[in-house]
Amino acid sequence: MGDQICFDTRTIDDNREYPIVFWNHELSQEENLKQLEQIAPNFAEWLMDEVKASDS
């Protein structure tokens, strides 16, 4: 299945947005949950980063 970019629905901010995290497929569920890497504070910011990266 490979690595995943996911919403971390365990936390929500004041604007009712979820952070975006990287899920490493090589780690167990327990390991991933202990060391999730946040890659953006919300979907809109993640999407803008992706658009900017594709323009480069």
C-alpha positions in Angstrom: 0.0 0.0 0.0 2.9 2.4 0.7 3.3 5.5 2.8 0.2 7.7 3.4 -0.6 11.3 3.9 -3.5 11.4 6.4 -5.7 13.6 8.6 -4.9 13.2 12.2 -8.4 13.0 13.6 -7.2 12.7 17.1 -6.7 16.4 17.3 -8.6 19.4 15.9 -7.8 23.1 16.0 -10.1 26.1 16.8 -11.1 26.3 13.1 -12.2 22.6 13.2 -9.3 21.6 11.0 -7.2 18.5 11.4 -3.4 18.4 11.0 -2.0 16.5 8.1 0.5 13.8 9.0 2.8 11.3 7.3 2.1 7.6 7.9 5.1 5.3 7.3 4.0 2.0 6.0 7.1 0.3 7.3 6.2 1.0 11.0 3.6 -0.7 13.0 0.4 1.1 14.0 1.8 1.6 17.5 5.1 3.0 16.3 3.4 5.3 13.8 1.0 6.7 16.5 4.0 7.4 18.8 6.0 9.3 16.1 3.6 10.8 13.6 5.2 13.6 11.6 3.0 16.6 11.0 3.6 17.9 7.5 0.9 20.7 7.6 -1.4 22.2 10.2 -4.4 21.7 7.9 -5.6 20.5 4.5 -5.6 23.9 2.9 -2.0 24.6 3.8 -0.9 21.1 2.7 -2.7 21.6 -0.7 -1.0 25.0 -1.2 2.4 23.5 -0.4 1.7 20.7 -3.0 0.6 23.3 -5.7 3.7 25.4 -5.0 6.0 22.3 -5.2 4.4 21.3 -8.6 5.1 24.8 -10.0 8.8 24.4 -9.2 
